Amino acid sequence: MAESKAWMLPGNDNTRSCLLVFVSGKAQWGGHKAASFSWVKSLLDMWLVSDEHTLQDIYRQSIQHVFRKFKTSPSPSLLKKVILQELQFGRLLAFEVPRNASHLASALPHAGIRPAVQASTSQMTGQELLEEWEERQVDVKRLSVAMKVRVALQLSVTSWPGQIGETALRSFSDPRFVLTLFGIMGLYVALWLVPDPTLVTKIMAGMLTTALLAQFAWEDIYGLVKAWFVLEKSCESAKTQDELRAAGETFAEKVGQVGFDILLFIVMGRVARRVQPTLREIGAKRAVVRAEARLETARSQPGSGFVPEARGEALEVLDIARAEAKSADPGSILDALSKSLPELARGGLLQLRGRVGDARALQTLESSLVKGRKSLDSFLAHEGASKAQVKAARGSVLASQAELARARMNWLKTLQDPLLRDAMGKELVQYVVKVLRTLKSPPDWAALRKAIQARDIDMLVGELGEALQRSLLAEKYPAAKGYRVFANIEVVRRVKGFFTKKEWQFAERNEGREGNPRGLYEADGALWKSITEVDALIAEPTLEGRWRPVELEQMKTGKNDQHSTAQMQNTHALKAMEQVVGGNETVQLFERVGKNELGKNMTASFDLSKIQDVAGATRGTAGKLFTENIPFTREVLEATAHSLVKNPTLLPSPDIVPPFNEGQRRRGKVTR
């Protein structure tokens, strides 16, 4: 028979075959759909196993156009290379033809073309074709390692689902696996239900997740890679299809284990996505309930300042005392009342009587009970609290209020209903504003309104943070003991040779520099350059009428603020003050009353002789290693600021805001 000029080869499915034709036969076969190069390339490995003789025929027909002498038994890699080159150069054409094209099957013999696959084979499934390969006893030794691996995978791929099923059956039949699985699930559920996640619970969750990922990486990823290397090594030494099948089956066992783990992860992930929101909402709600209980406990402490409403018999204690005294004398009535009071309240009554007298004490109690409907037991317990008890109780109340605000914020994030979330958000802001109004040093409401008008969230957050700082410092350094907190002290250095910003800018631009006036101030007839700012300088009075600094504190509420940068500000400020002590008159301390405005020169007001003994502290939101923390998180303050911008009516009315000093009123500082 004449040598073939066209060849019919099987495709990789039951619907199409591949017709390879030299360009000289295009006129006869060119009416069919052209096959893609990538499709033909993907079929070559299969043809090398099932139709190697056909590919050698194509090789001989191709190579004789170029070389007179050629190898009669080319290697599989050379066969692939030559055929791909012929396709790329256009000398060999590829067409897609339907497998059931009977007219082609009958036409091929008349054209002198022998199909590589008989008509019965063209209808075979992939599994039947593999069986045909086995019957032909293909010479496996002539295949490359990559081809052997592909054949091994094809021979074993049908067993993969069964291996996954067997792995699942073995796993769920093992009590240790079941206990471990449900133990891990239970631990995750418990962590989701924790009312208020702490560092400990976060570390536990992180360690558990890391352990599971490490186990997956070792058992599955590393194990699969190791199994792949074993497969390649086994295929390299395989000489028969049985050995290839055995190598593929061994690899399939590992695939079954990995497949089961992946399916388990997918199932557990879907379950987690469904139940996690509900569990977190339950946990967040429990945190709110627990925080509310802690706040009530803190408020019940003597000295907290919170007096509950009197109910039932508590409203009649004074009437009962009058009846027992059988007299209108205030002293007799109070003596009778004292007998019915708890010990702590009895001590408070004694202090009240000693401070204002019996008549005024009785009037105070009547006013509290009748008009305010306050519990006298609680009222008098607060009266009898020591200063240390008051300080501790109020600190506990503020911390509990912050905890409740944080818990409500976490609960707010878990709510799915937008209307409920909006209502809870407004309630949270109202609660935070209420807490701020009760602070010993409330915010500068005028500055807050200015920031709201400018829609400046950072300024709002900074002002709220400073209000918390002032209140906490007032508790630590009470004014009753003579301490004073100076806010926003700007430490500056005189710019020699200039008196205004414009002069300085003109000179800078003449030198080819930008001349940015940031950090420059005009004050006392001179131009000053900022060294740093002290957010709070706490000082005590001296006998000479000056103020001796005892602590510097920087307040930071920005997202990117860190303890290190705040402490660096303290270091710069202390070094500058040491220069003042050394007689350097170019360094001065001013009040900062505006964003770009200095107020009074405070240098002469301070006694800096012991500045080397002054400590520097930092304060900010939790989790950033500041030496002191404000009770509210940045998230809560930011949510409050956004809500205030949207609804400024949440602020107190201007006519009920207590007056502030001139410096506080004029200040419009953004925390740096």
SEMIDO-873657 format. One line per field, with one value per residue (C-alpha): residue number from 0; x negated, y negated, z. Coordinates in pm, whole numbers. Example, Ala and Ser with C-alpha at 12.3 -4.5 7.8 and 13.67 -1.06 7.14 Angstrom:
BEGIN
num = 0:1
u = -1230:-1367
v = 450:106
w = 780:714
END
This chain:
BEGIN
num = 0:1:2:3:4:5:6:7:8:9:10:11:12:13:14:15:16:17:18:19:20:21:22:23:24:25:26:27:28:29:30:31:32:33:34:35:36:37:38:39:40:41:42:43:44:45:46:47:48:49:50:51:52:53:54:55:56:57:58:59:60:61:62:63:64:65:66:67:68:69:70:71:72:73:74:75:76:77:78:79:80:81:82:83:84:85:86:87:88:89:90:91:92:93:94:95:96:97:98:99:100:101:102:103:104:105:106:107:108:109:110:111:112:113:114:115:116:117:118:119:120:121:122:123:124:125:126:127:128:129:130:131:132:133:134:135:136:137:138:139:140:141:142:143:144:145:146:147:148:149:150:151:152:153:154:155:156:157:158:159:160:161:162:163:164:165:166:167:168:169:170:171:172:173:174:175:176:177:178:179:180:181:182:183:184:185:186:187:188:189:190:191:192:193:194:195:196:197:198:199:200:201:202:203:204:205:206:207:208:209:210:211:212:213:214:215:216:217:218:219:220:221:222:223:224:225:226:227:228:229:230:231:232:233:234:235:236:237:238:239:240:241:242:243:244:245:246:247:248:249:250:251:252:253:254:255:256:257:258:259:260:261:262:263:264:265:266:267:268:269:270:271:272:273:274:275:276:277:278:279:280:281:282:283:284:285:286:287:288:289:290:291:292:293:294:295:296:297:298:299:300:301:302:303:304:305:306:307:308:309:310:311:312:313:314:315:316:317:318:319:320:321:322:323:324:325:326:327:328:329:330:331:332:333:334:335:336:337:338:339:340:341:342:343:344:345:346:347:348:349:350:351:352:353:354:355:356:357:358:359:360:361:362:363:364:365:366:367:368:369:370:371:372:373:374:375:376:377:378:379:380:381:382:383:384:385:386:387:388:389:390:391:392:393:394:395:396:397:398:399:400:401:402:403:404:405:406:407:408:409:410:411:412:413:414:415:416:417:418:419:420:421:422:423:424:425:426:427:428:429:430:431:432:433:434:435:436:437:438:439:440:441:442:443:444:445:446:447:448:449:450:451:452:453:454:455:456:457:458:459:460:461:462:463:464:465:466:467:468:469:470:471:472:473:474:475:476:477:478:479:480:481:482:483:484:485:486:487:488:489:490:491:492:493:494:495:496:497:498:499:500:501:502:503:504:505:506:507:508:509:510:511:512:513:514:515:516:517:518:519:520:521:522:523:524:525:526:527:528:529:530:531:532:533:534:535:536:537:538:539:540:541:542:543:544:545:546:547:548:549:550:551:552:553:554:555:556:557:558:559:560:561:562:563:564:565:566:567:568:569:570:571:572:573:574:575:576:577:578:579:580:581:582:583:584:585:586:587:588:589:590:591:592:593:594:595:596:597:598:599:600:601:602:603:604:605:606:607:608:609:610:611:612:613:614:615:616:617:618:619:620:621:622:623:624:625:626:627:628:629:630:631:632:633:634:635:636:637:638:639:640:641:642:643:644:645:646:647:648:649:650:651:652:653:654:655:656:657:658:659:660:661:662:663:664:665:666:667:668:669:670:671
u = 0:-118:-242:29:70:344:413:721:643:881:977:1007:1385:1656:1763:1465:1148:842:751:386:314:5:55:60:388:561:775:938:977:967:1343:1343:1305:942:826:650:278:326:584:355:63:270:340:-17:-101:207:119:-237:-88:198:78:-298:-329:-102:-314:-627:-459:-391:-750:-888:-665:-773:-1142:-1215:-1137:-1430:-1684:-1779:-1896:-1682:-1636:-1411:-1320:-1291:-1240:-895:-1026:-1163:-830:-647:-898:-884:-505:-462:-713:-529:-205:-366:-533:-203:-327:-98:267:508:889:1168:1408:1710:1644:1970:1880:1945:1864:1511:1466:1560:1360:1034:945:1018:788:508:542:541:723:510:816:1072:1440:1515:1235:1362:1672:1476:1494:1179:1183:1231:941:720:819:723:383:341:429:170:-99:-252:-627:-631:-1011:-1016:-798:-943:-888:-629:-437:-453:-316:-31:55:33:275:513:506:581:805:1125:1030:991:1356:1347:1029:1194:1492:1268:1074:1400:1525:1200:1194:1550:1505:1212:1331:1019:1092:1455:1358:1089:1324:1602:1348:1211:1563:1659:1351:1420:1785:1671:1433:1709:1935:1680:1863:1561:1255:936:569:585:879:722:395:588:777:455:267:552:575:197:186:458:291:-46:107:277:-50:-244:5:165:-50:-389:-248:-100:-429:-615:-366:-414:-791:-731:-498:-759:-1028:-801:-705:-1069:-1149:-819:-850:-490:-146:-72:-358:-228:118:-26:-215:102:305:47:70:451:448:284:520:809:676:620:955:1134:956:1046:1409:1418:1274:1534:1821:1695:1633:1989:2127:1909:2028:2388:2361:2081:2291:2557:2300:2112:2432:2516:2165:2176:2516:2385:2095:2343:2539:2221:2090:2421:2400:2043:2149:2429:2181:1941:2219:2320:1975:1955:1820:1930:2181:2469:2769:3053:3418:3595:3878:4139:4055:3739:3966:4102:3780:3799:4165:4081:3790:4019:4271:4002:3849:4189:4038:3986:3626:3392:3135:3387:3519:3169:3082:3386:3299:2942:3061:3229:2935:2658:2318:2168:2468:2463:2105:2207:2491:2250:2014:2302:2429:2084:2027:2359:2542:2856:3110:2934:2865:3234:3328:3076:3216:3576:3486:3304:3585:3895:3781:3516:3670:3318:3231:3102:2897:2699:2686:2540:2300:2150:2128:1927:1680:1317:1128:948:1280:1428:1129:1137:1515:1526:1237:1422:1741:1556:1386:1720:1886:1611:1646:2020:1964:1713:1951:2235:2005:1917:2284:2368:2129:2301:2654:2791:3104:3001:3286:3194:2826:2904:3115:2847:2584:2777:2827:2452:2362:2615:2466:2108:2212:2391:2074:1864:2101:2047:1667:1488:1342:1597:1509:1486:1833:1761:1455:1664:1924:1649:1516:1867:1916:1584:1676:1332:1347:984:1036:1354:1180:884:1103:1298:971:831:1145:1094:727:806:1063:827:544:779:842:469:364:659:685:768:403:284:205:280:298:168:300:127:-205:-405:-783:-942:-1279:-1325:-1408:-1698:-1680:-1306:-992:-715:-636:-632:-990:-1105:-920:-1063:-1418:-1367:-1228:-1514:-1744:-1543:-1367:-994:-943:-669:-564:-433:-534:-608:-439:-443:-433:-589:-728:-937:-915:-921:-973:-798:-1021:-733:-404:-314:49:63:-188:-104:-259:-250:-280:-603:-650:-761:-424:-549:-460:-701:-636:-590:-488:-454:-192:-124:227:266:588:481:499:125:9:-240:-395:-745:-660:-474:-764:-1000:-795:-844:-1220:-1241:-1035:-1247:-1574:-1442:-1340:-1690:-1822:-1595:-1746:-2091:-2011:-1916:-1668:-1588:-1382:-1045:-719:-386:-21:115:463:528:409:161:174:-28:109:-66:-439:-447:-825:-853:-555:-739:-1012:-1223:-1509:-1424:-1317:-1564:-1343:-1023:-872:-729:-415:-203:169:379:616:565:341:59:-168:-103:-197:165:486:808:1114:1282:1139:1060:1344:1600:1474:1472:1827:1933:1764:1934:2273:2219:2140:2462:2670:2521:2833:2688:2459:2581:2752:2511:2699:2634:2267:2050:1807:1443:1136:1027:756:998:1260:1022:838:914:637:609:412:77
v = 0:-352:-551:-752:-1126:-1164:-992:-960:-956:-938:-1243:-1256:-1218:-1020:-1300:-1388:-1255:-1430:-1418:-1498:-1589:-1710:-2038:-1858:-1690:-2007:-2023:-1692:-1732:-2107:-2142:-2033:-2246:-2325:-2176:-2397:-2351:-2314:-2037:-1836:-1894:-1760:-1437:-1353:-1167:-948:-876:-785:-503:-391:-479:-507:-336:-599:-881:-711:-701:-1075:-1126:-938:-1129:-1454:-1406:-1274:-1621:-1758:-1480:-1190:-991:-970:-751:-456:-435:-790:-847:-957:-1306:-1341:-1224:-1493:-1761:-1689:-1669:-1993:-2166:-2046:-2182:-2518:-2550:-2469:-2161:-1938:-2036:-1917:-1899:-1806:-1548:-1377:-1022:-904:-1045:-725:-887:-954:-599:-465:-728:-672:-333:-462:-756:-528:-632:-387:-500:-474:-358:-121:-208:-4:-179:-524:-461:-348:-526:-632:-316:-92:-265:-198:168:165:27:314:570:423:460:119:104:-105:-113:-351:-613:-910:-946:-1220:-993:-706:-928:-1035:-677:-575:-851:-757:-395:-483:-790:-587:-465:-814:-857:-511:-595:-913:-706:-446:-719:-872:-533:-459:-807:-807:-452:-568:-698:-913:-1096:-1157:-1285:-1510:-1650:-1732:-1857:-2110:-2212:-2257:-2467:-2697:-2736:-2816:-3083:-3237:-3245:-3423:-3744:-3971:-3831:-3884:-3840:-3489:-3379:-3538:-3354:-3029:-3075:-3166:-2866:-2628:-2762:-2752:-2393:-2283:-2458:-2309:-1962:-2012:-2138:-1840:-1560:-1674:-1924:-1779:-1425:-1478:-1619:-1325:-1082:-1252:-1199:-836:-809:-952:-722:-418:-513:-565:-205:-59:174:286:134:342:172:-169:-80:23:-308:-498:-305:-384:-754:-729:-624:-955:-1143:-981:-1107:-1461:-1463:-1362:-1637:-1897:-1786:-1793:-2145:-2258:-2110:-2250:-2589:-2607:-2503:-2768:-3042:-2956:-2928:-3175:-3498:-3357:-3235:-3564:-3760:-3540:-3588:-3966:-3990:-3795:-4044:-4333:-4163:-4089:-4446:-4589:-4370:-4488:-4850:-4803:-4646:-4938:-5191:-5022:-5082:-5360:-5677:-5602:-5889:-5683:-5667:-5430:-5523:-5450:-5200:-5062:-5098:-5295:-5594:-5592:-5571:-5937:-5904:-5592:-5777:-6070:-5829:-5657:-5987:-6125:-6469:-6735:-6791:-6718:-6558:-6313:-6224:-6161:-5952:-5734:-5713:-5609:-5300:-5165:-5231:-4989:-5051:-5225:-5456:-5526:-5651:-5873:-6023:-6098:-6280:-6475:-6589:-6694:-6892:-7084:-7032:-6836:-7080:-7110:-6737:-6658:-6906:-6743:-6398:-6516:-6683:-6373:-6138:-6345:-6541:-6313:-5987:-5864:-5577:-5723:-5412:-5455:-5835:-5824:-5542:-5774:-6051:-5824:-5706:-5806:-5991:-5672:-5486:-5763:-5758:-5380:-5366:-5635:-5473:-5141:-5307:-5470:-5142:-4958:-5223:-5185:-4807:-4839:-5075:-4833:-4541:-4732:-4819:-4451:-4355:-4626:-4470:-4131:-4258:-4164:-4384:-4732:-4907:-4742:-4816:-5184:-5207:-5037:-5269:-5578:-5429:-5361:-5721:-5862:-5641:-5756:-6124:-6071:-5920:-6210:-6462:-6300:-6325:-6543:-6733:-6710:-6773:-7117:-7114:-7432:-7268:-6959:-7171:-7335:-6994:-6876:-7175:-7097:-6725:-6659:-6307:-6309:-6632:-6495:-6174:-6373:-6606:-6314:-6139:-6455:-6493:-6139:-6217:-6534:-6353:-6066:-6307:-6505:-6184:-6107:-6465:-6626:-7005:-6984:-6894:-7190:-7015:-7181:-7029:-7254:-7141:-7190:-7347:-7422:-7404:-7632:-7771:-8123:-8154:-8399:-8691:-8667:-8815:-8694:-8383:-8582:-8704:-8350:-8210:-8481:-8400:-8025:-8053:-8278:-7990:-7751:-7572:-7510:-7740:-7538:-7738:-7433:-7444:-7817:-8063:-8440:-8553:-8819:-9001:-8704:-8396:-8056:-7701:-7415:-7162:-6954:-6981:-6853:-6743:-6760:-6905:-6834:-7073:-7150:-7498:-7625:-7870:-8132:-8117:-7925:-7578:-7287:-7010:-6661:-6471:-6514:-6309:-6270:-6173:-5976:-5859:-5836:-5506:-5499:-5658:-5452:-5465:-5511:-5831:-5972:-5896:-6063:-6383:-6366:-6322:-6627:-6836:-6743:-6814:-7153:-7238:-7145:-7400:-7662:-7580:-7617:-7974:-7924:-8207:-8100:-7808:-7904:-7745:-7883:-7799:-7673:-7821:-7738:-7519:-7784:-8023:-8063:-8227:-8333:-8275:-8036:-7999:-8226:-8054:-7723:-7623:-7389:-7348:-6979:-6893:-6602:-6426:-6463:-6147:-6122:-5915:-5825:-5757:-5619:-5347:-4993:-4745:-4982:-4951:-5303:-5347:-5445:-5369:-5562:-5349:-5380:-5218:-5412:-5223:-5344:-5704:-5697:-5559:-5834:-6098:-5977:-5974:-6324:-6451:-6295:-6407:-6708:-6733:-6452:-6712:-6905:-7238:-7537:-7704:-7414:-7374:-7499:-7779:-7703:-7920:-8129:-7889:-7594:-7795:-7914:-7587:-7383:-7130:-6811:-6542:-6503
w = 0:-78:217:385:328:590:923:1144:1517:1816:2020:2396:2400:2218:1983:1766:1606:1470:1101:1028:664:486:307:-28:74:184:-128:-44:335:393:423:785:1098:1179:1511:1763:1819:2196:2147:1919:2160:2451:2253:2162:2485:2442:2079:2177:2387:2164:1811:1815:1475:1318:1461:1326:986:1009:1120:817:577:734:786:434:298:493:546:325:623:934:1237:1176:1549:1685:2056:2180:2259:1903:1758:1954:1862:1486:1468:1665:1438:1128:1270:1355:1014:839:654:860:903:1174:1144:1383:1237:1399:1506:1350:1007:808:474:600:722:376:191:375:216:-137:-73:28:392:680:997:1304:1499:1355:1343:1655:1844:1747:1957:2264:2597:2778:2993:2687:2516:2818:2799:2431:2528:2771:2503:2267:2536:2465:2513:2834:2843:2548:2725:2908:3283:3228:2988:3233:3511:3289:3200:3567:3664:3384:3492:3857:3830:3847:4195:4345:4456:4611:4801:4938:5052:5216:5399:5524:5643:5828:5985:6115:6243:6457:6800:6836:6511:6609:6957:6812:6548:6793:7048:6799:6697:7061:7132:6837:6943:7297:7165:6954:7259:7477:7575:7537:7356:7551:7469:7613:7395:7087:7154:7203:6876:6694:6835:6746:6391:6350:6476:6234:5939:6032:6051:5713:5561:5697:5642:5318:5131:5223:5215:4867:4735:4885:4729:4392:4410:4499:4198:3964:4102:4068:3712:3619:3711:3577:3276:3234:3251:3561:3739:3623:3749:4088:4113:4030:4289:4559:4474:4471:4837:4933:4702:4888:5222:5089:4911:5231:5428:5166:5157:5537:5537:5283:5484:5813:5651:5523:5860:6029:5792:5876:6253:6327:6296:6531:6783:6778:6827:7127:7266:7209:7378:7676:7694:7713:7992:8185:8137:8258:8570:8636:8596:8848:9089:9042:9096:9420:9572:9832:9675:9318:9327:9188:9420:9324:9349:9677:9658:9898:10268:10182:10103:10458:10664:10776:10875:11075:11241:11339:11485:11689:11805:11916:11871:11603:11712:11416:11642:11790:11444:11312:11617:11553:11183:11264:11446:11130:10895:10792:10947:10642:10604:10980:10948:10653:10858:11139:10900:10745:11086:11191:10871:10837:11167:11249:11102:10764:10759:10806:10531:10298:10362:10318:9988:9864:9962:9881:9575:9435:9559:9631:9862:10190:10265:9942:9970:10321:10227:9965:10224:10452:10186:10224:9949:9856:9831:9616:9381:9348:9304:9035:8850:8861:8731:8440:8348:8367:8150:7891:7902:7844:7551:7399:7450:7286:6998:6948:6966:6715:6462:6488:6421:6079:6074:5945:6130:6458:6397:6334:6649:6858:6710:6820:7164:7192:7101:7346:7616:7538:7537:7869:8017:7885:8045:8385:8365:8617:8321:8036:7670:7520:7365:7168:7008:6933:6752:6552:6450:6362:6134:5965:5959:6108:6251:6371:6561:6721:6826:6958:7164:7312:7398:7560:7770:7900:7962:8161:8370:8450:8534:8759:8953:8974:9052:9235:9237:9608:9667:9463:9134:8801:8455:8176:7837:7503:7592:7276:7313:7052:6940:6807:6435:6424:6185:6112:6266:6033:5831:5507:5560:5626:5323:5096:5209:5171:4819:4715:4815:4596:4884:4923:5218:5391:5704:5889:6256:6250:6488:6528:6891:7117:6815:6699:6477:6649:6523:6703:6880:7008:7196:7542:7553:7933:8178:8543:8794:9165:9322:9474:9759:9507:9329:9026:8898:8920:8659:8803:8487:8112:7929:7559:7449:7124:6961:6595:6405:6344:6672:6870:7217:7073:6883:7183:7415:7167:7203:7579:7530:7300:7544:7847:7660:7549:7907:8025:7775:7933:8273:8116:8015:7648:7593:7236:7375:7525:7641:7513:7549:7221:7180:6814:6534:6418:6712:7030:7343:7659:7709:8007:8045:8347:8512:8548:8787:8574:8821:8881:8528:8522:8780:8576:8429:8080:8022:7721:7705:7422:7310:7434:7254:7151:7459:7591:7956:8030:7839:7799:7879:7538:7227:6910:6742:6997:6982:6601:6588:6829:6614:6294:6467:6605:6255:6127:6425:6613:6832:7045:7205:7511:7447:7458:7742:7982:7901:8189:8097:8019:8039:7744:7635:7629:7442:7172:7128:6815:6827:6622:6805:6639
END
